[in-house]
Amino acid sequence: MAKRPSRRVRKSLTKYVRDQIKLPANWTPAQVRVDKQGNVKVKLNPAKLGSGGRFAKCVKSVEARGGAYDPNAVCAVAGMRKYGKKRMQKMAQKGRRRTR
């Protein structure tokens, strides 16, 4: 169970949010920022490594940008640069096991 945000964050949310955004019933770890106009921005932490959520997000952004023949390959190369060949292979292996 994720813990609730600090009292300061909750106070700023009630002060600025009102009905702007719908916050989740169960709080998740998030970064909450209030900009100069008084808009509240909630940025959720990225998915856990190895879950496939980060890879899917990368593929979606590459597709939206356009110009790539194979967005999956672009993200795989980026992941190999970041994590190394051995670690990427382990994560891919876990992903293949999960889809069976």
MIDOSE-1310 file (N, C-alpha, C; in nm, 2 decimals, decimal comma, always signed):
residues 100
makr	+0,08/-0,12/+0,00/+0,00/+0,00/+0,00/+0,09/+0,12/+0,00; +0,07/+0,21/-0,09/+0,14/+0,33/-0,10/+0,10/+0,43/+0,01; +0,19/+0,50/+0,06/+0,16/+0,59/+0,17/+0,10/+0,73/+0,11; +0,03/+0,80/+0,19/-0,03/+0,92/+0,15/+0,07/+1,03/+0,14
psrr	+0,05/+1,13/+0,06/+0,14/+1,24/+0,05/+0,15/+1,32/+0,18; +0,25/+1,40/+0,19/+0,27/+1,48/+0,31/+0,15/+1,58/+0,34; +0,15/+1,63/+0,45/+0,04/+1,72/+0,49/+0,05/+1,85/+0,40; +0,17/+1,90/+0,38/+0,19/+2,02/+0,30/+0,14/+2,00/+0,16
vrks	+0,16/+1,88/+0,10/+0,11/+1,85/-0,04/-0,04/+1,84/-0,04; -0,10/+1,78/+0,06/-0,24/+1,77/+0,07/-0,31/+1,90/+0,08; -0,24/+1,99/+0,17/-0,30/+2,12/+0,19/-0,29/+2,21/+0,06; -0,18/+2,20/-0,01/-0,17/+2,27/-0,14/-0,27/+2,22/-0,24
ltky	-0,29/+2,09/-0,24/-0,39/+2,03/-0,33/-0,53/+2,08/-0,31; -0,57/+2,09/-0,18/-0,71/+2,13/-0,15/-0,72/+2,28/-0,18; -0,61/+2,35/-0,16/-0,61/+2,50/-0,19/-0,62/+2,53/-0,34; -0,55/+2,45/-0,42/-0,55/+2,49/-0,56/-0,64/+2,40/-0,65
vrdq	-0,66/+2,28/-0,62/-0,72/+2,19/-0,71/-0,87/+2,21/-0,72; -0,94/+2,21/-0,61/-1,09/+2,21/-0,62/-1,14/+2,10/-0,71; -1,19/+2,14/-0,83/-1,24/+2,04/-0,92/-1,15/+2,03/-1,05; -1,03/+2,07/-1,05/-0,95/+2,06/-1,17/-0,92/+1,92/-1,21
iklp	-0,87/+1,84/-1,12/-0,83/+1,70/-1,15/-0,89/+1,61/-1,05; -0,91/+1,49/-1,10/-0,96/+1,38/-1,01/-0,84/+1,30/-0,96; -0,81/+1,30/-0,83/-0,70/+1,23/-0,78/-0,74/+1,09/-0,74; -0,65/+0,99/-0,75/-0,68/+0,85/-0,72/-0,72/+0,83/-0,58
anwt	-0,81/+0,74/-0,56/-0,85/+0,71/-0,42/-0,74/+0,65/-0,34; -0,66/+0,56/-0,39/-0,54/+0,51/-0,33/-0,43/+0,59/-0,38; -0,36/+0,66/-0,29/-0,25/+0,74/-0,33/-0,13/+0,66/-0,38; -0,07/+0,70/-0,49/+0,05/+0,64/-0,54/+0,16/+0,73/-0,53
paqv	+0,29/+0,68/-0,52/+0,40/+0,77/-0,51/+0,40/+0,87/-0,63; +0,40/+0,99/-0,61/+0,39/+1,09/-0,72/+0,46/+1,22/-0,68; +0,50/+1,29/-0,78/+0,55/+1,42/-0,76/+0,44/+1,52/-0,79; +0,41/+1,61/-0,70/+0,31/+1,70/-0,71/+0,37/+1,84/-0,72
rvdk	+0,33/+1,92/-0,82/+0,39/+2,05/-0,84/+0,27/+2,15/-0,87; +0,28/+2,27/-0,81/+0,18/+2,37/-0,84/+0,26/+2,48/-0,92; +0,21/+2,51/-1,04/+0,28/+2,61/-1,12/+0,23/+2,75/-1,08; +0,28/+2,86/-1,15/+0,25/+2,99/-1,11/+0,11/+3,03/-1,13
qgnv	+0,04/+2,97/-1,23/-0,10/+2,99/-1,25/-0,19/+2,92/-1,15; -0,14/+2,84/-1,07/-0,22/+2,77/-0,97/-0,26/+2,63/-1,02; -0,21/+2,59/-1,14/-0,25/+2,45/-1,18/-0,17/+2,35/-1,12; -0,23/+2,24/-1,08/-0,16/+2,13/-1,01/-0,12/+2,02/-1,11
kvkl	+0,00/+1,98/-1,11/+0,05/+1,88/-1,20/+0,09/+1,76/-1,11; +0,04/+1,64/-1,14/+0,07/+1,52/-1,07/+0,15/+1,43/-1,17; +0,27/+1,40/-1,14/+0,35/+1,32/-1,23/+0,38/+1,19/-1,15; +0,32/+1,08/-1,20/+0,34/+0,95/-1,14/+0,48/+0,90/-1,17
npak	+0,53/+0,82/-1,08/+0,66/+0,76/-1,10/+0,66/+0,66/-1,21; +0,77/+0,64/-1,29/+0,77/+0,54/-1,40/+0,74/+0,40/-1,35; +0,70/+0,32/-1,44/+0,68/+0,18/-1,41/+0,81/+0,11/-1,36; +0,79/+0,00/-1,28/+0,91/-0,07/-1,23/+0,99/-0,13/-1,35
lgsg	+1,12/-0,13/-1,33/+1,21/-0,19/-1,43/+1,18/-0,34/-1,45; +1,16/-0,38/-1,58/+1,14/-0,52/-1,61/+0,99/-0,55/-1,63; +0,90/-0,45/-1,60/+0,76/-0,47/-1,61/+0,71/-0,45/-1,75; +0,79/-0,38/-1,84/+0,75/-0,36/-1,97/+0,68/-0,23/-2,00
grfa	+0,64/-0,16/-1,89/+0,57/-0,03/-1,90/+0,66/+0,08/-1,96; +0,79/+0,08/-1,92/+0,88/+0,18/-1,97/+0,90/+0,16/-2,12; +0,92/+0,03/-2,16/+0,94/+0,00/-2,30/+0,82/+0,04/-2,38; +0,70/+0,01/-2,34/+0,58/+0,04/-2,41/+0,57/+0,19/-2,42
kcvk	+0,60/+0,27/-2,32/+0,60/+0,41/-2,33/+0,69/+0,47/-2,43; +0,81/+0,41/-2,43/+0,91/+0,45/-2,53/+0,87/+0,42/-2,67; +0,81/+0,30/-2,70/+0,76/+0,27/-2,83/+0,65/+0,36/-2,87; +0,56/+0,40/-2,78/+0,45/+0,49/-2,81/+0,50/+0,62/-2,85
svea	+0,60/+0,67/-2,78/+0,66/+0,81/-2,81/+0,73/+0,81/-2,94; +0,80/+0,70/-2,97/+0,87/+0,69/-3,10/+0,78/+0,68/-3,22; +0,67/+0,61/-3,20/+0,56/+0,60/-3,30/+0,50/+0,74/-3,33; +0,47/+0,81/-3,22/+0,41/+0,94/-3,23/+0,50/+1,04/-3,30
rgga	+0,63/+1,03/-3,28/+0,73/+1,11/-3,34/+0,74/+1,08/-3,49; +0,73/+0,96/-3,53/+0,73/+0,92/-3,67/+0,88/+0,91/-3,72; +0,89/+0,85/-3,84/+1,02/+0,85/-3,91/+1,10/+0,72/-3,88; +1,05/+0,64/-3,78/+1,12/+0,51/-3,75/+1,06/+0,40/-3,82
ydpn	+1,14/+0,31/-3,89/+1,08/+0,20/-3,96/+1,03/+0,10/-3,86; +1,10/+0,07/-3,75/+1,06/-0,02/-3,64/+1,08/+0,05/-3,51; +0,98/+0,10/-3,45/+0,99/+0,17/-3,32/+1,04/+0,07/-3,21; +1,00/-0,06/-3,21/+1,05/-0,15/-3,11/+1,20/-0,16/-3,12
avca	+1,26/-0,17/-3,24/+1,41/-0,18/-3,25/+1,48/-0,05/-3,20; +1,42/+0,06/-3,22/+1,48/+0,19/-3,17/+1,48/+0,18/-3,02; +1,38/+0,14/-2,96/+1,37/+0,14/-2,81/+1,46/+0,03/-2,75; +1,47/-0,08/-2,83/+1,56/-0,19/-2,78/+1,71/-0,15/-2,78
vagm	+1,75/-0,07/-2,89/+1,88/-0,02/-2,89/+1,91/+0,08/-2,78; +1,81/+0,17/-2,76/+1,83/+0,26/-2,65/+1,84/+0,19/-2,51; +1,76/+0,09/-2,49/+1,77/+0,01/-2,37/+1,90/-0,06/-2,36; +1,95/-0,11/-2,47/+2,09/-0,18/-2,46/+2,20/-0,08/-2,43
rkyg	+2,19/+0,04/-2,48/+2,29/+0,14/-2,44/+2,28/+0,17/-2,30; +2,16/+0,18/-2,24/+2,14/+0,22/-2,11/+2,17/+0,11/-2,01; +2,12/-0,01/-2,03/+2,13/-0,12/-1,94/+2,23/-0,23/-1,97; +2,28/-0,23/-2,10/+2,38/-0,33/-2,14/+2,30/-0,45/-2,20
kkrm	+2,38/-0,53/-2,28/+2,32/-0,64/-2,35/+2,26/-0,75/-2,26; +2,34/-0,78/-2,16/+2,31/-0,89/-2,07/+2,18/-0,86/-1,99; +2,17/-0,74/-1,94/+2,05/-0,71/-1,86/+1,92/-0,69/-1,95; +1,94/-0,64/-2,07/+1,83/-0,63/-2,16/+1,77/-0,77/-2,20
qkma	+1,87/-0,86/-2,22/+1,83/-0,99/-2,26/+1,75/-1,06/-2,14; +1,79/-1,04/-2,02/+1,71/-1,09/-1,90/+1,57/-1,03/-1,90; +1,56/-0,90/-1,92/+1,43/-0,84/-1,92/+1,34/-0,89/-2,03; +1,40/-0,90/-2,15/+1,32/-0,96/-2,26/+1,28/-1,10/-2,23
qkgr	+1,36/-1,18/-2,17/+1,33/-1,31/-2,14/+1,21/-1,32/-2,04; +1,21/-1,23/-1,94/+1,10/-1,22/-1,85/+0,97/-1,18/-1,92; +0,98/-1,09/-2,01/+0,86/-1,04/-2,09/+0,81/-1,16/-2,18; +0,89/-1,24/-2,24/+0,84/-1,35/-2,32/+0,77/-1,45/-2,23
rrtr	+0,83/-1,48/-2,11/+0,76/-1,57/-2,02/+0,63/-1,52/-1,98; +0,61/-1,39/-1,96/+0,49/-1,33/-1,91/+0,38/-1,34/-2,01; +0,41/-1,34/-2,14/+0,31/-1,34/-2,25/+0,26/-1,48/-2,28; +0,33/-1,58/-2,24/+0,28/-1,72/-2,27/+0,16/-1,76/-2,20
